[in-house]
Each structure stands twice: as C-alpha cells, then as structure tokens.
Amino acid sequence: MRKNYQTQRVILIIVSLGMFAFMVFQGISAGYLYYIQKPVDSQDSNQHIITITRGETIDSVGKKLKSEGLIRNTYIFYIYIRQKNLDEKVRSGRFILQKNFSLEKIVSLLTNASLAENSISIIEGWTIFDIDKKLTELKLIKTGEFIEYAQNYNAKNHNLKDYPFLNNIPSIEGFIFPDTYFIDPKTFTLQGFIRQTLDNFQKKLKKVEEKGNISTKHSFYENIIMASILEKEVRTNADRAIVAGILWKRLENNWTLGADATLLYATKKNTITSADLDIDSPYNTRKYRGLPPTPISNPGLESIISAFSPEKSPYWFYLTKPDTGEVVYAITNEEQNLNKQKYLR
C-alpha cells in the first residue's frame, strides 16, 4: 500500500512539473508572440529613418531599432531573425519605419531590397566622370548619361531661379556637393538627383558666408574653379589655404598656375608624361595663363572656404611629396628646383 502511495506521489509530481512546464512554455510563447506581433505604439505613425550600412551585424541593427523605440527587445529581434533564417537577408540602405509597425512588419521591410533607399557617396574631389561611373555601377543610368546631362544642365533647365549661381555656367562640374545622398532606385531620375546635390551645395554656401574674411577680388565661379584645384592638389585644410594664396598670387601677377591637377583633368590620367606638357588645352595651366575654363572636380566645404579666404605667405611655389602628401614650399624658383631634386626623384 505504501509503495502504491509513493508511486502515485511520483506520478503526481511529474504531472505537476509537466503542467508547470507547459504553462511556462505557454507563457513564454504568448510573450514571444506579443513582442513580435504587437507594435510598440499602435497610435504613433511618426516616421523614423533607419540607415543600415553594408556588412552591419544583426546585433547592431537591433540596437538601432531599440534606440529609436521601434522594438521592445533586441534579444527577441535577434531570436526572430535567426528563427526565420533572415540574418543574411537584411538589406543595406535607408528604411522609413514607424512605431505602429510590428516587429514582424519591420523585419519584413528590412529584408525587402525593393523597399530600401540606396545611398551613394560623392567623394570630395570626384568629377562628373567619376559620378557617372558610380551611377552606372548602381545600374541607375547608362554610361555617359550623367556626363551629358551635367555638361548641358543649363540647356535642359531653362528656369534657374532656384540656383542663380549656375547662370551662364557651361557645366555643373564643381557644384555637385560631396556628401552621402539617399535615392530610391524605383523613382530615380537624373534631374531629381542633381537637384538634391545642388540644394545641398546652396545650403553649404551659408557656412562659407559665416566664415567671414571672404575675398571679393574674383568672381564666384572663379572661386569655385580655384576650390576644385585645391581639392585635387593638396590634402590638408592648412595647406589648402596657403596654396590658395600662392595660386591667386600667381594668377594676379600674370604667371601660369602650373597646377598638374588641371592637366590631369584634360588627359583623364593619373600621371603626367613629358608629352602631356605640350598638350594644347585650356586645362594645361603649365602652358597657358589663367584659370581653366571650368572646375576640375567637385570640391568639399574646406576647399571652397580656402578659395574664398586664402592665406598670405611669402611663397610662390609648392610641391607635394608623393609618399606622404606633405606640401613643401619655396619662395624662389631655385628653391623649388632643389625641392624637386630632393623629393621628386
């Protein structure tokens, strides 16, 4: 009798534990479903922009979503992604999400490539040729379309009241402000993209004006041309201001600028040969006096500021060390020749 009682007790304990485990499981399941199916705030439809970079980890994505208040728990987000085998399918790009989206919907959006806004970064010093290549690689245009549009922007857009700085300008080279831009491949147009870059350029001009000490010796377009040369010639902000002073001084004293970057723009090469020095081109500033006819790159803010606010110095010459990018200055041609022998051979 005692043995039967002990057996019944063991069975009762096992059944009780089983029921408890089942209830715990049910509770966990209900909690899990709550986390993934219920939005953080069903009444909040404000948009939150989340940018996911290429190669970003799921942990990092979860933390971004949590910091924006879009999900309740990063661990549940991680578990859900893994359970659905979606960790390799989260796309890079910019997503517009809301707090009234469930975790399920957010993950669905993050794994749908057609819903992501792609980003394109215009690097300081890029030319319209570089940008054309990038847009082509992204399959947004055919090769040469951006170049043709940029070089004929005024002819294609007769109403330039939004961008008065483009009046009588042959090309928008120099005005495509270097930055990261978000684009929707489904609705992408060259006109829309260029307006994005020009709007940004116009906004950044206010920072140039706030800097003060703006030289009025030269036209606005001449300053942008100079800024484009500085962007390609030297690397640091301190050097750009000094080199701006040198190049303006050479120009004002009827010297040739002697800037290799302008000739490289004409040849579309990375190095200059002795034969290149005799090229008959207005971009050959070793051969012809004056500025080149257009900017030779799209300069960043610091190069633009340096062009408008050059630094005076006793120097008339400079060169850049090929290995380090350090700029070496000289007052006389003799000093410059010695520097060439020392650093360029």
C-alpha positions as CSV (number, residue, x, y, z in Angstrom):
1,M,0.0,0.0,0.0
2,R,2.8,2.3,0.9
3,K,4.6,1.5,-2.3
4,N,1.4,2.4,-4.3
5,Y,1.2,5.7,-2.5
6,Q,4.8,6.6,-3.3
7,T,4.3,5.7,-6.9
8,Q,1.2,7.9,-7.1
9,R,3.1,10.7,-5.5
10,V,5.9,10.5,-8.0
11,I,3.4,10.4,-10.8
12,L,1.6,13.5,-9.3
13,I,4.9,15.4,-9.1
14,I,5.8,14.5,-12.7
15,V,2.4,15.5,-13.9
16,S,2.6,18.8,-11.9
17,L,6.0,19.6,-13.3
18,G,4.8,18.8,-16.7
19,M,1.8,21.1,-16.3
20,F,4.0,23.8,-14.9
21,A,6.5,23.5,-17.7
22,F,3.6,23.6,-20.2
23,M,2.2,26.7,-18.5
24,V,5.7,28.3,-18.6
25,F,6.0,27.4,-22.2
26,Q,2.6,28.8,-23.0
27,G,3.5,32.0,-21.1
28,I,6.8,32.3,-23.0
29,S,5.1,31.7,-26.3
30,A,2.4,34.2,-25.5
31,G,5.1,36.7,-24.5
32,Y,7.1,36.0,-27.6
33,L,4.1,36.5,-29.9
34,Y,3.3,39.7,-28.0
35,Y,6.8,41.0,-28.7
36,I,6.7,40.2,-32.4
37,Q,3.1,40.9,-33.3
38,K,2.2,43.9,-31.2
39,P,3.7,47.3,-32.2
40,V,5.4,49.4,-29.6
41,D,2.8,52.1,-30.0
42,S,-0.2,51.4,-32.3
43,Q,-1.1,55.1,-32.3
44,D,2.3,56.5,-33.3
45,S,2.7,56.9,-37.1
46,N,5.7,59.3,-37.0
47,Q,8.4,58.2,-39.4
48,H,11.8,57.1,-38.2
49,I,14.7,56.9,-40.7
50,I,17.0,53.9,-40.0
51,T,20.2,53.6,-42.1
52,I,21.8,50.1,-42.3
53,T,25.3,50.0,-43.7
54,R,26.7,47.2,-45.8
55,G,28.1,44.4,-43.6
56,E,26.4,45.7,-40.4
57,T,25.6,43.0,-37.8
58,I,22.2,42.0,-36.7
59,D,23.1,43.0,-33.1
60,S,23.9,46.5,-34.3
61,V,20.7,46.7,-36.3
62,G,18.7,45.6,-33.3
63,K,20.3,48.3,-31.1
64,K,19.4,51.0,-33.6
65,L,15.8,49.9,-33.7
66,K,15.7,49.7,-29.9
67,S,17.3,53.2,-29.5
68,E,14.6,54.6,-31.8
69,G,11.9,52.9,-29.8
70,L,10.8,50.8,-32.7
71,I,11.1,47.4,-30.9
72,R,10.8,46.4,-27.3
73,N,13.6,43.9,-27.0
74,T,16.8,43.4,-29.0
75,Y,17.1,39.8,-27.9
76,I,13.6,38.9,-29.3
77,F,14.5,40.7,-32.5
78,Y,17.7,38.6,-32.8
79,I,15.8,35.3,-32.0
80,Y,13.1,36.1,-34.5
81,I,15.6,36.9,-37.3
82,R,17.5,33.6,-36.6
83,Q,14.4,31.5,-36.3
84,K,13.3,32.7,-39.7
85,N,16.8,32.4,-41.2
86,L,16.7,36.0,-42.3
87,D,20.0,37.2,-40.8
88,E,21.7,37.1,-44.2
89,K,18.7,38.8,-45.9
90,V,18.7,42.1,-44.0
91,R,19.4,44.8,-46.7
92,S,21.7,47.8,-46.5
93,G,20.1,51.1,-47.2
94,R,17.8,53.6,-45.6
95,F,14.4,52.5,-44.3
96,I,11.4,54.6,-43.2
97,L,9.8,52.8,-40.2
98,Q,7.1,53.7,-37.6
99,K,6.3,52.7,-34.0
100,N,2.9,51.4,-35.1
101,F,4.7,48.7,-37.1
102,S,5.0,45.3,-35.5
103,L,8.4,43.6,-35.2
104,E,7.2,41.1,-37.9
105,K,6.5,44.0,-40.3
106,I,9.7,45.8,-39.5
107,V,11.8,42.6,-40.3
108,S,9.7,42.1,-43.5
109,L,10.6,45.7,-44.6
110,L,14.3,45.3,-43.7
111,T,14.6,42.1,-45.8
112,N,12.9,43.5,-48.8
113,A,15.5,45.0,-51.2
114,S,12.9,46.9,-53.2
115,L,11.9,48.9,-50.1
116,A,15.3,50.2,-49.2
117,E,16.6,53.6,-50.3
118,N,20.1,53.1,-51.5
119,S,22.9,55.6,-50.6
120,I,25.5,57.0,-52.9
121,S,28.5,58.8,-51.5
122,I,30.0,61.6,-53.7
123,I,33.7,61.8,-52.6
124,E,35.4,65.2,-52.3
125,G,37.4,65.7,-55.5
126,W,35.2,63.4,-57.6
127,T,34.5,64.6,-61.1
128,I,31.3,64.2,-63.2
129,F,33.1,61.3,-64.9
130,D,33.6,59.6,-61.5
131,I,30.0,60.1,-60.6
132,D,28.8,58.8,-64.0
133,K,30.8,55.6,-63.3
134,K,29.3,55.2,-59.9
135,L,25.7,55.7,-61.0
136,T,26.3,53.3,-63.9
137,E,27.7,50.6,-61.4
138,L,24.5,51.0,-59.4
139,K,22.5,50.4,-62.6
140,L,20.7,53.7,-62.3
141,I,21.9,55.1,-65.6
142,K,23.6,54.0,-68.8
143,T,27.3,55.0,-69.2
144,G,27.7,58.7,-70.2
145,E,24.1,59.8,-69.3
146,F,25.2,61.8,-66.2
147,I,28.1,63.4,-68.0
148,E,25.9,64.5,-70.9
149,Y,23.2,65.9,-68.5
150,A,25.7,67.7,-66.3
151,Q,27.5,69.3,-69.2
152,N,24.2,70.5,-70.7
153,Y,22.3,71.3,-67.5
154,N,21.5,74.9,-68.4
155,A,20.2,74.0,-71.8
156,K,17.9,71.3,-70.3
157,N,16.7,73.5,-67.4
158,H,15.8,77.0,-68.6
159,N,14.4,78.1,-65.3
160,L,17.4,78.5,-62.9
161,K,15.8,80.8,-60.4
162,D,16.4,78.3,-57.7
163,Y,20.2,78.2,-58.5
164,P,21.2,81.7,-59.6
165,F,24.9,80.7,-59.2
166,L,24.5,78.5,-62.3
167,N,23.6,81.3,-64.7
168,N,25.9,81.3,-67.7
169,I,27.8,78.3,-66.4
170,P,28.8,75.8,-69.1
171,S,28.7,72.7,-66.8
172,I,27.6,71.9,-63.2
173,E,31.0,70.4,-62.6
174,G,32.1,71.9,-59.3
175,F,28.6,72.3,-57.9
176,I,27.7,68.7,-57.1
177,F,28.4,68.9,-53.4
178,P,30.3,65.9,-51.9
179,D,28.1,64.1,-49.4
180,T,26.0,60.9,-49.0
181,Y,22.7,61.0,-50.8
182,F,19.8,58.6,-50.4
183,I,18.0,57.5,-53.6
184,D,15.1,55.3,-54.4
185,P,16.0,53.2,-57.4
186,K,12.3,52.9,-58.4
187,T,11.8,56.6,-58.7
188,F,15.4,57.8,-59.5
189,T,15.8,60.5,-62.1
190,L,18.9,62.4,-63.1
191,Q,17.1,65.7,-62.7
192,G,15.9,64.8,-59.2
193,F,19.3,63.5,-58.1
194,I,21.1,66.6,-59.4
195,R,18.6,68.9,-57.6
196,Q,19.4,67.0,-54.4
197,T,23.1,67.9,-54.9
198,L,22.5,71.5,-55.9
199,D,20.2,72.1,-52.9
200,N,22.9,70.7,-50.7
201,F,25.5,73.0,-52.3
202,Q,23.3,76.0,-51.8
203,K,22.8,75.1,-48.1
204,K,26.6,74.7,-47.6
205,L,27.2,78.2,-49.1
206,K,25.8,79.7,-45.9
207,K,28.7,78.2,-44.0
208,V,31.2,79.9,-46.3
209,E,29.5,83.2,-45.7
210,E,29.5,82.6,-41.9
211,K,33.3,82.1,-42.1
212,G,33.9,85.7,-42.8
213,N,37.1,87.2,-44.5
214,I,35.6,86.5,-47.9
215,S,37.7,87.9,-50.8
216,T,35.8,89.8,-53.4
217,K,38.7,90.0,-55.8
218,H,37.4,87.2,-58.0
219,S,34.0,86.1,-59.3
220,F,32.0,83.4,-57.6
221,Y,32.7,81.0,-60.4
222,E,36.4,81.7,-60.4
223,N,36.5,80.9,-56.7
224,I,34.7,77.5,-57.3
225,I,37.2,76.7,-60.0
226,M,40.1,77.5,-57.6
227,A,38.4,75.4,-54.9
228,S,38.3,72.5,-57.3
229,I,42.0,72.8,-58.0
230,L,42.8,72.9,-54.3
231,E,40.8,69.8,-53.7
232,K,43.0,67.8,-56.1
233,E,46.3,69.5,-55.4
234,V,46.7,69.2,-51.6
235,R,45.2,67.2,-48.7
236,T,45.1,69.3,-45.5
237,N,43.0,72.4,-44.7
238,A,46.1,74.4,-43.6
239,D,47.8,73.6,-46.9
240,R,44.8,74.5,-49.0
241,A,44.6,78.0,-47.5
242,I,48.3,78.6,-48.2
243,V,48.2,77.1,-51.7
244,A,45.1,79.2,-52.5
245,G,47.2,82.3,-51.6
246,I,50.0,81.1,-53.8
247,L,47.8,80.3,-56.8
248,W,45.8,83.6,-56.6
249,K,49.1,85.5,-56.3
250,R,50.5,83.7,-59.4
251,L,47.3,84.5,-61.3
252,E,47.2,88.1,-60.3
253,N,50.9,88.5,-61.4
254,N,50.2,87.0,-64.8
255,W,52.1,83.8,-64.1
256,T,50.9,80.4,-65.2
257,L,49.3,78.4,-62.3
258,G,51.4,75.3,-63.1
259,A,48.9,73.0,-61.4
260,D,49.3,69.4,-62.5
261,A,45.7,68.6,-61.5
262,T,44.2,70.8,-64.2
263,L,46.2,68.9,-66.9
264,L,45.3,65.5,-65.5
265,Y,41.6,66.5,-65.8
266,A,42.1,67.1,-69.5
267,T,44.0,63.8,-70.1
268,K,41.8,61.7,-67.7
269,K,45.0,60.1,-66.5
270,N,46.7,59.7,-63.1
271,T,50.2,60.8,-64.1
272,I,51.7,63.4,-66.4
273,T,54.2,62.5,-69.1
274,S,56.6,64.9,-70.8
275,A,54.5,64.7,-73.9
276,D,51.4,65.8,-71.9
277,L,53.1,69.1,-71.0
278,D,52.7,70.3,-74.6
279,I,49.0,69.4,-74.9
280,D,47.1,72.3,-76.5
281,S,44.3,72.6,-73.9
282,P,43.0,75.4,-71.8
283,Y,43.3,73.0,-68.9
284,N,47.1,72.9,-69.4
285,T,47.9,75.6,-66.8
286,R,51.6,74.9,-67.3
287,K,51.3,76.2,-70.8
288,Y,48.5,78.8,-70.6
289,R,47.9,81.6,-68.1
290,G,44.7,82.0,-66.2
291,L,42.3,79.6,-64.7
292,P,40.9,76.6,-66.6
293,P,37.5,77.2,-68.2
294,T,35.6,75.0,-65.7
295,P,36.1,73.4,-62.3
296,I,38.2,70.2,-62.4
297,S,36.4,68.5,-59.5
298,N,33.6,68.8,-57.1
299,P,35.3,70.4,-54.0
300,G,34.4,70.0,-50.4
301,L,33.5,72.8,-48.0
302,E,37.0,73.4,-46.7
303,S,38.4,73.8,-50.2
304,I,35.7,76.3,-51.0
305,I,36.4,78.3,-47.9
306,S,40.1,78.3,-48.6
307,A,39.5,79.6,-52.2
308,F,37.4,82.5,-50.8
309,S,39.7,83.1,-47.8
310,P,43.3,82.4,-49.0
311,E,46.2,82.8,-46.6
312,K,49.0,85.2,-47.5
313,S,52.5,83.9,-47.4
314,P,56.0,84.7,-48.9
315,Y,55.8,81.6,-51.1
316,W,55.4,81.4,-54.8
317,F,56.0,77.7,-55.3
318,Y,55.0,74.4,-53.8
319,L,55.2,70.6,-54.4
320,T,53.7,67.6,-52.8
321,K,55.8,64.6,-51.6
322,P,54.5,61.6,-53.5
323,D,54.9,59.2,-50.5
324,T,53.3,61.3,-47.7
325,G,51.3,64.1,-49.4
326,E,53.3,66.6,-47.3
327,V,53.5,70.0,-49.0
328,V,56.9,71.7,-49.4
329,Y,57.0,75.4,-50.1
330,A,59.5,77.6,-51.8
331,I,60.0,81.3,-52.3
332,T,62.2,81.3,-55.4
333,N,62.4,79.1,-58.5
334,E,65.9,78.0,-57.4
335,E,64.5,76.7,-54.1
336,Q,61.7,74.9,-56.0
337,N,64.2,73.2,-58.3
338,L,66.2,72.0,-55.3
339,N,63.0,70.6,-53.7
340,K,62.1,68.8,-56.9
341,Q,65.5,67.1,-57.0
342,K,65.2,66.2,-53.3
343,Y,61.6,64.9,-53.2
344,L,60.5,64.1,-56.7
345,R,63.4,62.0,-58.0
